[in-house]
Amino acid sequence: MRGEENLTKRAQYTLVYSEGRSWACGLLVMKALPNGLTLSRLGFSISRQVGKAVVRNKVKRWLREILRVTPLKPGWDIVFIARPPAATTSYTELKKSVEDLLSRARLLMRENERVYLRIN
């Protein structure tokens, strides 16, 4: 992911936490807020409750890869918060959880929307 696709400042996270809507499952909590930009920005919050640094970094790498290959609608700030069971799950279960949360929030881009954005 490029730098402009990440939430980097504490104020950005705070805004999403305070004003964004949230969706949750057993492994993750997702908070999202419209940002008015032409791209979606992502942030990850993985606390020490999830595990030691190696485990937290693995979960973060997996989330980044899952979201790299998942088409998102533009114009959203999205924060994923990992819960402790995410440390012991598999990549495929984590991917299913991410896709489930994104589809419940209606942030997944459908095929016909992708074609339209490429044309314009």
Phi and psi restraints in degrees (range 20) as a CNS / XPLOR table:
assign (resid 1 and name C) (resid 2 and name N)
       (resid 2 and name CA) (resid 2 and name C) 1.0 -78.4 20.0 2
assign (resid 2 and name N) (resid 2 and name CA)
       (resid 2 and name C) (resid 3 and name N) 1.0 162.0 20.0 2
assign (resid 2 and name C) (resid 3 and name N)
       (resid 3 and name CA) (resid 3 and name C) 1.0 -60.3 20.0 2
assign (resid 3 and name N) (resid 3 and name CA)
       (resid 3 and name C) (resid 4 and name N) 1.0 -37.0 20.0 2
assign (resid 3 and name C) (resid 4 and name N)
       (resid 4 and name CA) (resid 4 and name C) 1.0 -73.2 20.0 2
assign (resid 4 and name N) (resid 4 and name CA)
       (resid 4 and name C) (resid 5 and name N) 1.0 -9.2 20.0 2
assign (resid 4 and name C) (resid 5 and name N)
       (resid 5 and name CA) (resid 5 and name C) 1.0 -92.5 20.0 2
assign (resid 5 and name N) (resid 5 and name CA)
       (resid 5 and name C) (resid 6 and name N) 1.0 5.9 20.0 2
assign (resid 5 and name C) (resid 6 and name N)
       (resid 6 and name CA) (resid 6 and name C) 1.0 -114.1 20.0 2
assign (resid 6 and name N) (resid 6 and name CA)
       (resid 6 and name C) (resid 7 and name N) 1.0 147.1 20.0 2
assign (resid 6 and name C) (resid 7 and name N)
       (resid 7 and name CA) (resid 7 and name C) 1.0 -82.8 20.0 2
assign (resid 7 and name N) (resid 7 and name CA)
       (resid 7 and name C) (resid 8 and name N) 1.0 125.3 20.0 2
assign (resid 7 and name C) (resid 8 and name N)
       (resid 8 and name CA) (resid 8 and name C) 1.0 -118.6 20.0 2
assign (resid 8 and name N) (resid 8 and name CA)
       (resid 8 and name C) (resid 9 and name N) 1.0 -24.9 20.0 2
assign (resid 8 and name C) (resid 9 and name N)
       (resid 9 and name CA) (resid 9 and name C) 1.0 -102.9 20.0 2
assign (resid 9 and name N) (resid 9 and name CA)
       (resid 9 and name C) (resid 10 and name N) 1.0 148.4 20.0 2
assign (resid 9 and name C) (resid 10 and name N)
       (resid 10 and name CA) (resid 10 and name C) 1.0 -58.0 20.0 2
assign (resid 10 and name N) (resid 10 and name CA)
       (resid 10 and name C) (resid 11 and name N) 1.0 -37.7 20.0 2
assign (resid 10 and name C) (resid 11 and name N)
       (resid 11 and name CA) (resid 11 and name C) 1.0 -62.8 20.0 2
assign (resid 11 and name N) (resid 11 and name CA)
       (resid 11 and name C) (resid 12 and name N) 1.0 -35.4 20.0 2
assign (resid 11 and name C) (resid 12 and name N)
       (resid 12 and name CA) (resid 12 and name C) 1.0 -65.0 20.0 2
assign (resid 12 and name N) (resid 12 and name CA)
       (resid 12 and name C) (resid 13 and name N) 1.0 -45.1 20.0 2
assign (resid 12 and name C) (resid 13 and name N)
       (resid 13 and name CA) (resid 13 and name C) 1.0 -62.8 20.0 2
assign (resid 13 and name N) (resid 13 and name CA)
       (resid 13 and name C) (resid 14 and name N) 1.0 -45.1 20.0 2
assign (resid 13 and name C) (resid 14 and name N)
       (resid 14 and name CA) (resid 14 and name C) 1.0 -60.0 20.0 2
assign (resid 14 and name N) (resid 14 and name CA)
       (resid 14 and name C) (resid 15 and name N) 1.0 -40.8 20.0 2
assign (resid 14 and name C) (resid 15 and name N)
       (resid 15 and name CA) (resid 15 and name C) 1.0 -63.0 20.0 2
assign (resid 15 and name N) (resid 15 and name CA)
       (resid 15 and name C) (resid 16 and name N) 1.0 -44.2 20.0 2
assign (resid 15 and name C) (resid 16 and name N)
       (resid 16 and name CA) (resid 16 and name C) 1.0 -65.7 20.0 2
assign (resid 16 and name N) (resid 16 and name CA)
       (resid 16 and name C) (resid 17 and name N) 1.0 -42.4 20.0 2
assign (resid 16 and name C) (resid 17 and name N)
       (resid 17 and name CA) (resid 17 and name C) 1.0 -61.9 20.0 2
assign (resid 17 and name N) (resid 17 and name CA)
       (resid 17 and name C) (resid 18 and name N) 1.0 -42.5 20.0 2
assign (resid 17 and name C) (resid 18 and name N)
       (resid 18 and name CA) (resid 18 and name C) 1.0 -82.3 20.0 2
assign (resid 18 and name N) (resid 18 and name CA)
       (resid 18 and name C) (resid 19 and name N) 1.0 -36.4 20.0 2
assign (resid 18 and name C) (resid 19 and name N)
       (resid 19 and name CA) (resid 19 and name C) 1.0 -111.1 20.0 2
assign (resid 19 and name N) (resid 19 and name CA)
       (resid 19 and name C) (resid 20 and name N) 1.0 -11.3 20.0 2
assign (resid 19 and name C) (resid 20 and name N)
       (resid 20 and name CA) (resid 20 and name C) 1.0 -81.7 20.0 2
assign (resid 20 and name N) (resid 20 and name CA)
       (resid 20 and name C) (resid 21 and name N) 1.0 160.8 20.0 2
assign (resid 20 and name C) (resid 21 and name N)
       (resid 21 and name CA) (resid 21 and name C) 1.0 -86.1 20.0 2
assign (resid 21 and name N) (resid 21 and name CA)
       (resid 21 and name C) (resid 22 and name N) 1.0 156.1 20.0 2
assign (resid 21 and name C) (resid 22 and name N)
       (resid 22 and name CA) (resid 22 and name C) 1.0 -129.1 20.0 2
assign (resid 22 and name N) (resid 22 and name CA)
       (resid 22 and name C) (resid 23 and name N) 1.0 150.4 20.0 2
assign (resid 22 and name C) (resid 23 and name N)
       (resid 23 and name CA) (resid 23 and name C) 1.0 -134.0 20.0 2
assign (resid 23 and name N) (resid 23 and name CA)
       (resid 23 and name C) (resid 24 and name N) 1.0 144.5 20.0 2
assign (resid 23 and name C) (resid 24 and name N)
       (resid 24 and name CA) (resid 24 and name C) 1.0 -138.0 20.0 2
assign (resid 24 and name N) (resid 24 and name CA)
       (resid 24 and name C) (resid 25 and name N) 1.0 153.8 20.0 2
assign (resid 24 and name C) (resid 25 and name N)
       (resid 25 and name CA) (resid 25 and name C) 1.0 -142.2 20.0 2
assign (resid 25 and name N) (resid 25 and name CA)
       (resid 25 and name C) (resid 26 and name N) 1.0 -172.9 20.0 2
assign (resid 25 and name C) (resid 26 and name N)
       (resid 26 and name CA) (resid 26 and name C) 1.0 -65.8 20.0 2
assign (resid 26 and name N) (resid 26 and name CA)
       (resid 26 and name C) (resid 27 and name N) 1.0 -28.1 20.0 2
assign (resid 26 and name C) (resid 27 and name N)
       (resid 27 and name CA) (resid 27 and name C) 1.0 -101.2 20.0 2
assign (resid 27 and name N) (resid 27 and name CA)
       (resid 27 and name C) (resid 28 and name N) 1.0 -29.4 20.0 2
assign (resid 27 and name C) (resid 28 and name N)
       (resid 28 and name CA) (resid 28 and name C) 1.0 -140.6 20.0 2
assign (resid 28 and name N) (resid 28 and name CA)
       (resid 28 and name C) (resid 29 and name N) 1.0 158.8 20.0 2
assign (resid 28 and name C) (resid 29 and name N)
       (resid 29 and name CA) (resid 29 and name C) 1.0 -121.9 20.0 2
assign (resid 29 and name N) (resid 29 and name CA)
       (resid 29 and name C) (resid 30 and name N) 1.0 135.2 20.0 2
assign (resid 29 and name C) (resid 30 and name N)
       (resid 30 and name CA) (resid 30 and name C) 1.0 -120.3 20.0 2
assign (resid 30 and name N) (resid 30 and name CA)
       (resid 30 and name C) (resid 31 and name N) 1.0 130.4 20.0 2
assign (resid 30 and name C) (resid 31 and name N)
       (resid 31 and name CA) (resid 31 and name C) 1.0 -118.2 20.0 2
assign (resid 31 and name N) (resid 31 and name CA)
       (resid 31 and name C) (resid 32 and name N) 1.0 137.6 20.0 2
assign (resid 31 and name C) (resid 32 and name N)
       (resid 32 and name CA) (resid 32 and name C) 1.0 -139.2 20.0 2
assign (resid 32 and name N) (resid 32 and name CA)
       (resid 32 and name C) (resid 33 and name N) 1.0 145.2 20.0 2
assign (resid 32 and name C) (resid 33 and name N)
       (resid 33 and name CA) (resid 33 and name C) 1.0 -146.3 20.0 2
assign (resid 33 and name N) (resid 33 and name CA)
       (resid 33 and name C) (resid 34 and name N) 1.0 132.3 20.0 2
assign (resid 33 and name C) (resid 34 and name N)
       (resid 34 and name CA) (resid 34 and name C) 1.0 -61.7 20.0 2
assign (resid 34 and name N) (resid 34 and name CA)
       (resid 34 and name C) (resid 35 and name N) 1.0 140.3 20.0 2
assign (resid 34 and name C) (resid 35 and name N)
       (resid 35 and name CA) (resid 35 and name C) 1.0 -115.9 20.0 2
assign (resid 35 and name N) (resid 35 and name CA)
       (resid 35 and name C) (resid 36 and name N) 1.0 -8.4 20.0 2
assign (resid 35 and name C) (resid 36 and name N)
       (resid 36 and name CA) (resid 36 and name C) 1.0 75.4 20.0 2
assign (resid 36 and name N) (resid 36 and name CA)
       (resid 36 and name C) (resid 37 and name N) 1.0 8.9 20.0 2
assign (resid 36 and name C) (resid 37 and name N)
       (resid 37 and name CA) (resid 37 and name C) 1.0 -98.9 20.0 2
assign (resid 37 and name N) (resid 37 and name CA)
       (resid 37 and name C) (resid 38 and name N) 1.0 175.7 20.0 2
assign (resid 37 and name C) (resid 38 and name N)
       (resid 38 and name CA) (resid 38 and name C) 1.0 -91.4 20.0 2
assign (resid 38 and name N) (resid 38 and name CA)
       (resid 38 and name C) (resid 39 and name N) 1.0 6.1 20.0 2
assign (resid 38 and name C) (resid 39 and name N)
       (resid 39 and name CA) (resid 39 and name C) 1.0 -141.0 20.0 2
assign (resid 39 and name N) (resid 39 and name CA)
       (resid 39 and name C) (resid 40 and name N) 1.0 160.0 20.0 2
assign (resid 39 and name C) (resid 40 and name N)
       (resid 40 and name CA) (resid 40 and name C) 1.0 -96.2 20.0 2
assign (resid 40 and name N) (resid 40 and name CA)
       (resid 40 and name C) (resid 41 and name N) 1.0 139.0 20.0 2
assign (resid 40 and name C) (resid 41 and name N)
       (resid 41 and name CA) (resid 41 and name C) 1.0 -110.7 20.0 2
assign (resid 41 and name N) (resid 41 and name CA)
       (resid 41 and name C) (resid 42 and name N) 1.0 142.7 20.0 2
assign (resid 41 and name C) (resid 42 and name N)
       (resid 42 and name CA) (resid 42 and name C) 1.0 -117.9 20.0 2
assign (resid 42 and name N) (resid 42 and name CA)
       (resid 42 and name C) (resid 43 and name N) 1.0 147.8 20.0 2
assign (resid 42 and name C) (resid 43 and name N)
       (resid 43 and name CA) (resid 43 and name C) 1.0 -141.0 20.0 2
assign (resid 43 and name N) (resid 43 and name CA)
       (resid 43 and name C) (resid 44 and name N) 1.0 153.6 20.0 2
assign (resid 43 and name C) (resid 44 and name N)
       (resid 44 and name CA) (resid 44 and name C) 1.0 -131.0 20.0 2
assign (resid 44 and name N) (resid 44 and name CA)
       (resid 44 and name C) (resid 45 and name N) 1.0 137.2 20.0 2
assign (resid 44 and name C) (resid 45 and name N)
       (resid 45 and name CA) (resid 45 and name C) 1.0 -127.9 20.0 2
assign (resid 45 and name N) (resid 45 and name CA)
       (resid 45 and name C) (resid 46 and name N) 1.0 112.9 20.0 2
assign (resid 45 and name C) (resid 46 and name N)
       (resid 46 and name CA) (resid 46 and name C) 1.0 -129.8 20.0 2
assign (resid 46 and name N) (resid 46 and name CA)
       (resid 46 and name C) (resid 47 and name N) 1.0 105.8 20.0 2
assign (resid 46 and name C) (resid 47 and name N)
       (resid 47 and name CA) (resid 47 and name C) 1.0 -81.8 20.0 2
assign (resid 47 and name N) (resid 47 and name CA)
       (resid 47 and name C) (resid 48 and name N) 1.0 173.2 20.0 2
assign (resid 47 and name C) (resid 48 and name N)
       (resid 48 and name CA) (resid 48 and name C) 1.0 -67.0 20.0 2
assign (resid 48 and name N) (resid 48 and name CA)
       (resid 48 and name C) (resid 49 and name N) 1.0 -18.0 20.0 2
assign (resid 48 and name C) (resid 49 and name N)
       (resid 49 and name CA) (resid 49 and name C) 1.0 -64.7 20.0 2
assign (resid 49 and name N) (resid 49 and name CA)
       (resid 49 and name C) (resid 50 and name N) 1.0 -24.6 20.0 2
assign (resid 49 and name C) (resid 50 and name N)
       (resid 50 and name CA) (resid 50 and name C) 1.0 -70.2 20.0 2
assign (resid 50 and name N) (resid 50 and name CA)
       (resid 50 and name C) (resid 51 and name N) 1.0 -36.8 20.0 2
assign (resid 50 and name C) (resid 51 and name N)
       (resid 51 and name CA) (resid 51 and name C) 1.0 158.3 20.0 2
assign (resid 51 and name N) (resid 51 and name CA)
       (resid 51 and name C) (resid 52 and name N) 1.0 -171.9 20.0 2
assign (resid 51 and name C) (resid 52 and name N)
       (resid 52 and name CA) (resid 52 and name C) 1.0 -73.3 20.0 2
assign (resid 52 and name N) (resid 52 and name CA)
       (resid 52 and name C) (resid 53 and name N) 1.0 176.0 20.0 2
assign (resid 52 and name C) (resid 53 and name N)
       (resid 53 and name CA) (resid 53 and name C) 1.0 -56.1 20.0 2
assign (resid 53 and name N) (resid 53 and name CA)
       (resid 53 and name C) (resid 54 and name N) 1.0 -40.4 20.0 2
assign (resid 53 and name C) (resid 54 and name N)
       (resid 54 and name CA) (resid 54 and name C) 1.0 -61.8 20.0 2
assign (resid 54 and name N) (resid 54 and name CA)
       (resid 54 and name C) (resid 55 and name N) 1.0 -44.0 20.0 2
assign (resid 54 and name C) (resid 55 and name N)
       (resid 55 and name CA) (resid 55 and name C) 1.0 -68.1 20.0 2
assign (resid 55 and name N) (resid 55 and name CA)
       (resid 55 and name C) (resid 56 and name N) 1.0 -44.7 20.0 2
assign (resid 55 and name C) (resid 56 and name N)
       (resid 56 and name CA) (resid 56 and name C) 1.0 -61.0 20.0 2
assign (resid 56 and name N) (resid 56 and name CA)
       (resid 56 and name C) (resid 57 and name N) 1.0 -42.8 20.0 2
assign (resid 56 and name C) (resid 57 and name N)
       (resid 57 and name CA) (resid 57 and name C) 1.0 -65.0 20.0 2
assign (resid 57 and name N) (resid 57 and name CA)
       (resid 57 and name C) (resid 58 and name N) 1.0 -36.7 20.0 2
assign (resid 57 and name C) (resid 58 and name N)
       (resid 58 and name CA) (resid 58 and name C) 1.0 -63.8 20.0 2
assign (resid 58 and name N) (resid 58 and name CA)
       (resid 58 and name C) (resid 59 and name N) 1.0 -45.5 20.0 2
assign (resid 58 and name C) (resid 59 and name N)
       (resid 59 and name CA) (resid 59 and name C) 1.0 -62.3 20.0 2
assign (resid 59 and name N) (resid 59 and name CA)
       (resid 59 and name C) (resid 60 and name N) 1.0 -41.9 20.0 2
assign (resid 59 and name C) (resid 60 and name N)
       (resid 60 and name CA) (resid 60 and name C) 1.0 -64.9 20.0 2
assign (resid 60 and name N) (resid 60 and name CA)
       (resid 60 and name C) (resid 61 and name N) 1.0 -42.5 20.0 2
assign (resid 60 and name C) (resid 61 and name N)
       (resid 61 and name CA) (resid 61 and name C) 1.0 -61.9 20.0 2
assign (resid 61 and name N) (resid 61 and name CA)
       (resid 61 and name C) (resid 62 and name N) 1.0 -43.2 20.0 2
assign (resid 61 and name C) (resid 62 and name N)
       (resid 62 and name CA) (resid 62 and name C) 1.0 -62.1 20.0 2
assign (resid 62 and name N) (resid 62 and name CA)
       (resid 62 and name C) (resid 63 and name N) 1.0 -43.8 20.0 2
assign (resid 62 and name C) (resid 63 and name N)
       (resid 63 and name CA) (resid 63 and name C) 1.0 -62.5 20.0 2
assign (resid 63 and name N) (resid 63 and name CA)
       (resid 63 and name C) (resid 64 and name N) 1.0 -42.9 20.0 2
assign (resid 63 and name C) (resid 64 and name N)
       (resid 64 and name CA) (resid 64 and name C) 1.0 -60.5 20.0 2
assign (resid 64 and name N) (resid 64 and name CA)
       (resid 64 and name C) (resid 65 and name N) 1.0 -43.4 20.0 2
assign (resid 64 and name C) (resid 65 and name N)
       (resid 65 and name CA) (resid 65 and name C) 1.0 -66.5 20.0 2
assign (resid 65 and name N) (resid 65 and name CA)
       (resid 65 and name C) (resid 66 and name N) 1.0 -42.4 20.0 2
assign (resid 65 and name C) (resid 66 and name N)
       (resid 66 and name CA) (resid 66 and name C) 1.0 -59.5 20.0 2
assign (resid 66 and name N) (resid 66 and name CA)
       (resid 66 and name C) (resid 67 and name N) 1.0 -44.4 20.0 2
assign (resid 66 and name C) (resid 67 and name N)
       (resid 67 and name CA) (resid 67 and name C) 1.0 -76.4 20.0 2
assign (resid 67 and name N) (resid 67 and name CA)
       (resid 67 and name C) (resid 68 and name N) 1.0 -22.0 20.0 2
assign (resid 67 and name C) (resid 68 and name N)
       (resid 68 and name CA) (resid 68 and name C) 1.0 -66.0 20.0 2
assign (resid 68 and name N) (resid 68 and name CA)
       (resid 68 and name C) (resid 69 and name N) 1.0 -37.3 20.0 2
assign (resid 68 and name C) (resid 69 and name N)
       (resid 69 and name CA) (resid 69 and name C) 1.0 -96.0 20.0 2
assign (resid 69 and name N) (resid 69 and name CA)
       (resid 69 and name C) (resid 70 and name N) 1.0 -2.0 20.0 2
assign (resid 69 and name C) (resid 70 and name N)
       (resid 70 and name CA) (resid 70 and name C) 1.0 -99.0 20.0 2
assign (resid 70 and name N) (resid 70 and name CA)
       (resid 70 and name C) (resid 71 and name N) 1.0 123.4 20.0 2
assign (resid 70 and name C) (resid 71 and name N)
       (resid 71 and name CA) (resid 71 and name C) 1.0 -75.0 20.0 2
assign (resid 71 and name N) (resid 71 and name CA)
       (resid 71 and name C) (resid 72 and name N) 1.0 121.4 20.0 2
assign (resid 71 and name C) (resid 72 and name N)
       (resid 72 and name CA) (resid 72 and name C) 1.0 -108.3 20.0 2
assign (resid 72 and name N) (resid 72 and name CA)
       (resid 72 and name C) (resid 73 and name N) 1.0 151.7 20.0 2
assign (resid 72 and name C) (resid 73 and name N)
       (resid 73 and name CA) (resid 73 and name C) 1.0 -70.2 20.0 2
assign (resid 73 and name N) (resid 73 and name CA)
       (resid 73 and name C) (resid 74 and name N) 1.0 140.8 20.0 2
assign (resid 73 and name C) (resid 74 and name N)
       (resid 74 and name CA) (resid 74 and name C) 1.0 -75.6 20.0 2
assign (resid 74 and name N) (resid 74 and name CA)
       (resid 74 and name C) (resid 75 and name N) 1.0 157.9 20.0 2
assign (resid 74 and name C) (resid 75 and name N)
       (resid 75 and name CA) (resid 75 and name C) 1.0 95.1 20.0 2
assign (resid 75 and name N) (resid 75 and name CA)
       (resid 75 and name C) (resid 76 and name N) 1.0 25.7 20.0 2
assign (resid 75 and name C) (resid 76 and name N)
       (resid 76 and name CA) (resid 76 and name C) 1.0 -132.3 20.0 2
assign (resid 76 and name N) (resid 76 and name CA)
       (resid 76 and name C) (resid 77 and name N) 1.0 144.9 20.0 2
assign (resid 76 and name C) (resid 77 and name N)
       (resid 77 and name CA) (resid 77 and name C) 1.0 -101.7 20.0 2
assign (resid 77 and name N) (resid 77 and name CA)
       (resid 77 and name C) (resid 78 and name N) 1.0 122.8 20.0 2
assign (resid 77 and name C) (resid 78 and name N)
       (resid 78 and name CA) (resid 78 and name C) 1.0 -126.5 20.0 2
assign (resid 78 and name N) (resid 78 and name CA)
       (resid 78 and name C) (resid 79 and name N) 1.0 130.6 20.0 2
assign (resid 78 and name C) (resid 79 and name N)
       (resid 79 and name CA) (resid 79 and name C) 1.0 -119.9 20.0 2
assign (resid 79 and name N) (resid 79 and name CA)
       (resid 79 and name C) (resid 80 and name N) 1.0 128.6 20.0 2
assign (resid 79 and name C) (resid 80 and name N)
       (resid 80 and name CA) (resid 80 and name C) 1.0 -104.0 20.0 2
assign (resid 80 and name N) (resid 80 and name CA)
       (resid 80 and name C) (resid 81 and name N) 1.0 128.2 20.0 2
assign (resid 80 and name C) (resid 81 and name N)
       (resid 81 and name CA) (resid 81 and name C) 1.0 -113.9 20.0 2
assign (resid 81 and name N) (resid 81 and name CA)
       (resid 81 and name C) (resid 82 and name N) 1.0 118.3 20.0 2
assign (resid 81 and name C) (resid 82 and name N)
       (resid 82 and name CA) (resid 82 and name C) 1.0 -82.0 20.0 2
assign (resid 82 and name N) (resid 82 and name CA)
       (resid 82 and name C) (resid 83 and name N) 1.0 137.6 20.0 2
assign (resid 82 and name C) (resid 83 and name N)
       (resid 83 and name CA) (resid 83 and name C) 1.0 -96.7 20.0 2
assign (resid 83 and name N) (resid 83 and name CA)
       (resid 83 and name C) (resid 84 and name N) 1.0 159.3 20.0 2
assign (resid 83 and name C) (resid 84 and name N)
       (resid 84 and name CA) (resid 84 and name C) 1.0 -53.3 20.0 2
assign (resid 84 and name N) (resid 84 and name CA)
       (resid 84 and name C) (resid 85 and name N) 1.0 -36.3 20.0 2
assign (resid 84 and name C) (resid 85 and name N)
       (resid 85 and name CA) (resid 85 and name C) 1.0 -63.1 20.0 2
assign (resid 85 and name N) (resid 85 and name CA)
       (resid 85 and name C) (resid 86 and name N) 1.0 -15.7 20.0 2
assign (resid 85 and name C) (resid 86 and name N)
       (resid 86 and name CA) (resid 86 and name C) 1.0 -64.4 20.0 2
assign (resid 86 and name N) (resid 86 and name CA)
       (resid 86 and name C) (resid 87 and name N) 1.0 -22.3 20.0 2
assign (resid 86 and name C) (resid 87 and name N)
       (resid 87 and name CA) (resid 87 and name C) 1.0 -69.0 20.0 2
assign (resid 87 and name N) (resid 87 and name CA)
       (resid 87 and name C) (resid 88 and name N) 1.0 -29.2 20.0 2
assign (resid 87 and name C) (resid 88 and name N)
       (resid 88 and name CA) (resid 88 and name C) 1.0 -108.1 20.0 2
assign (resid 88 and name N) (resid 88 and name CA)
       (resid 88 and name C) (resid 89 and name N) 1.0 7.8 20.0 2
assign (resid 88 and name C) (resid 89 and name N)
       (resid 89 and name CA) (resid 89 and name C) 1.0 -90.0 20.0 2
assign (resid 89 and name N) (resid 89 and name CA)
       (resid 89 and name C) (resid 90 and name N) 1.0 169.4 20.0 2
assign (resid 89 and name C) (resid 90 and name N)
       (resid 90 and name CA) (resid 90 and name C) 1.0 -93.0 20.0 2
assign (resid 90 and name N) (resid 90 and name CA)
       (resid 90 and name C) (resid 91 and name N) 1.0 166.4 20.0 2
assign (resid 90 and name C) (resid 91 and name N)
       (resid 91 and name CA) (resid 91 and name C) 1.0 -59.7 20.0 2
assign (resid 91 and name N) (resid 91 and name CA)
       (resid 91 and name C) (resid 92 and name N) 1.0 -42.8 20.0 2
assign (resid 91 and name C) (resid 92 and name N)
       (resid 92 and name CA) (resid 92 and name C) 1.0 -67.3 20.0 2
assign (resid 92 and name N) (resid 92 and name CA)
       (resid 92 and name C) (resid 93 and name N) 1.0 -37.5 20.0 2
assign (resid 92 and name C) (resid 93 and name N)
       (resid 93 and name CA) (resid 93 and name C) 1.0 -66.8 20.0 2
assign (resid 93 and name N) (resid 93 and name CA)
       (resid 93 and name C) (resid 94 and name N) 1.0 -39.8 20.0 2
assign (resid 93 and name C) (resid 94 and name N)
       (resid 94 and name CA) (resid 94 and name C) 1.0 -64.2 20.0 2
assign (resid 94 and name N) (resid 94 and name CA)
       (resid 94 and name C) (resid 95 and name N) 1.0 -40.4 20.0 2
assign (resid 94 and name C) (resid 95 and name N)
       (resid 95 and name CA) (resid 95 and name C) 1.0 -63.7 20.0 2
assign (resid 95 and name N) (resid 95 and name CA)
       (resid 95 and name C) (resid 96 and name N) 1.0 -42.2 20.0 2
assign (resid 95 and name C) (resid 96 and name N)
       (resid 96 and name CA) (resid 96 and name C) 1.0 -62.0 20.0 2
assign (resid 96 and name N) (resid 96 and name CA)
       (resid 96 and name C) (resid 97 and name N) 1.0 -40.2 20.0 2
assign (resid 96 and name C) (resid 97 and name N)
       (resid 97 and name CA) (resid 97 and name C) 1.0 -64.2 20.0 2
assign (resid 97 and name N) (resid 97 and name CA)
       (resid 97 and name C) (resid 98 and name N) 1.0 -44.3 20.0 2
assign (resid 97 and name C) (resid 98 and name N)
       (resid 98 and name CA) (resid 98 and name C) 1.0 -62.2 20.0 2
assign (resid 98 and name N) (resid 98 and name CA)
       (resid 98 and name C) (resid 99 and name N) 1.0 -47.5 20.0 2
assign (resid 98 and name C) (resid 99 and name N)
       (resid 99 and name CA) (resid 99 and name C) 1.0 -64.7 20.0 2
assign (resid 99 and name N) (resid 99 and name CA)
       (resid 99 and name C) (resid 100 and name N) 1.0 -36.1 20.0 2
assign (resid 99 and name C) (resid 100 and name N)
       (resid 100 and name CA) (resid 100 and name C) 1.0 -64.4 20.0 2
assign (resid 100 and name N) (resid 100 and name CA)
       (resid 100 and name C) (resid 101 and name N) 1.0 -45.9 20.0 2
assign (resid 100 and name C) (resid 101 and name N)
       (resid 101 and name CA) (resid 101 and name C) 1.0 -63.7 20.0 2
assign (resid 101 and name N) (resid 101 and name CA)
       (resid 101 and name C) (resid 102 and name N) 1.0 -43.6 20.0 2
assign (resid 101 and name C) (resid 102 and name N)
       (resid 102 and name CA) (resid 102 and name C) 1.0 -65.2 20.0 2
assign (resid 102 and name N) (resid 102 and name CA)
       (resid 102 and name C) (resid 103 and name N) 1.0 -37.9 20.0 2
assign (resid 102 and name C) (resid 103 and name N)
       (resid 103 and name CA) (resid 103 and name C) 1.0 -72.1 20.0 2
assign (resid 103 and name N) (resid 103 and name CA)
       (resid 103 and name C) (resid 104 and name N) 1.0 -36.5 20.0 2
assign (resid 103 and name C) (resid 104 and name N)
       (resid 104 and name CA) (resid 104 and name C) 1.0 -64.5 20.0 2
assign (resid 104 and name N) (resid 104 and name CA)
       (resid 104 and name C) (resid 105 and name N) 1.0 -33.4 20.0 2
assign (resid 104 and name C) (resid 105 and name N)
       (resid 105 and name CA) (resid 105 and name C) 1.0 -85.4 20.0 2
assign (resid 105 and name N) (resid 105 and name CA)
       (resid 105 and name C) (resid 106 and name N) 1.0 -3.6 20.0 2
assign (resid 105 and name C) (resid 106 and name N)
       (resid 106 and name CA) (resid 106 and name C) 1.0 59.0 20.0 2
assign (resid 106 and name N) (resid 106 and name CA)
       (resid 106 and name C) (resid 107 and name N) 1.0 43.6 20.0 2
assign (resid 106 and name C) (resid 107 and name N)
       (resid 107 and name CA) (resid 107 and name C) 1.0 -108.1 20.0 2
assign (resid 107 and name N) (resid 107 and name CA)
       (resid 107 and name C) (resid 108 and name N) 1.0 -1.3 20.0 2
assign (resid 107 and name C) (resid 108 and name N)
       (resid 108 and name CA) (resid 108 and name C) 1.0 -79.8 20.0 2
assign (resid 108 and name N) (resid 108 and name CA)
       (resid 108 and name C) (resid 109 and name N) 1.0 136.0 20.0 2
assign (resid 108 and name C) (resid 109 and name N)
       (resid 109 and name CA) (resid 109 and name C) 1.0 -85.7 20.0 2
assign (resid 109 and name N) (resid 109 and name CA)
       (resid 109 and name C) (resid 110 and name N) 1.0 129.4 20.0 2
assign (resid 109 and name C) (resid 110 and name N)
       (resid 110 and name CA) (resid 110 and name C) 1.0 -81.0 20.0 2
assign (resid 110 and name N) (resid 110 and name CA)
       (resid 110 and name C) (resid 111 and name N) 1.0 164.5 20.0 2
assign (resid 110 and name C) (resid 111 and name N)
       (resid 111 and name CA) (resid 111 and name C) 1.0 -59.7 20.0 2
assign (resid 111 and name N) (resid 111 and name CA)
       (resid 111 and name C) (resid 112 and name N) 1.0 -43.5 20.0 2
assign (resid 111 and name C) (resid 112 and name N)
       (resid 112 and name CA) (resid 112 and name C) 1.0 -67.5 20.0 2
assign (resid 112 and name N) (resid 112 and name CA)
       (resid 112 and name C) (resid 113 and name N) 1.0 -29.6 20.0 2
assign (resid 112 and name C) (resid 113 and name N)
       (resid 113 and name CA) (resid 113 and name C) 1.0 -70.3 20.0 2
assign (resid 113 and name N) (resid 113 and name CA)
       (resid 113 and name C) (resid 114 and name N) 1.0 -36.4 20.0 2
assign (resid 113 and name C) (resid 114 and name N)
       (resid 114 and name CA) (resid 114 and name C) 1.0 -64.8 20.0 2
assign (resid 114 and name N) (resid 114 and name CA)
       (resid 114 and name C) (resid 115 and name N) 1.0 -40.3 20.0 2
assign (resid 114 and name C) (resid 115 and name N)
       (resid 115 and name CA) (resid 115 and name C) 1.0 -64.7 20.0 2
assign (resid 115 and name N) (resid 115 and name CA)
       (resid 115 and name C) (resid 116 and name N) 1.0 -42.3 20.0 2
assign (resid 115 and name C) (resid 116 and name N)
       (resid 116 and name CA) (resid 116 and name C) 1.0 -62.5 20.0 2
assign (resid 116 and name N) (resid 116 and name CA)
       (resid 116 and name C) (resid 117 and name N) 1.0 -41.7 20.0 2
assign (resid 116 and name C) (resid 117 and name N)
       (resid 117 and name CA) (resid 117 and name C) 1.0 -68.1 20.0 2
assign (resid 117 and name N) (resid 117 and name CA)
       (resid 117 and name C) (resid 118 and name N) 1.0 -32.8 20.0 2
assign (resid 117 and name C) (resid 118 and name N)
       (resid 118 and name CA) (resid 118 and name C) 1.0 -68.9 20.0 2
assign (resid 118 and name N) (resid 118 and name CA)
       (resid 118 and name C) (resid 119 and name N) 1.0 -33.9 20.0 2
assign (resid 118 and name C) (resid 119 and name N)
       (resid 119 and name CA) (resid 119 and name C) 1.0 -71.0 20.0 2
assign (resid 119 and name N) (resid 119 and name CA)
       (resid 119 and name C) (resid 120 and name N) 1.0 -41.2 20.0 2
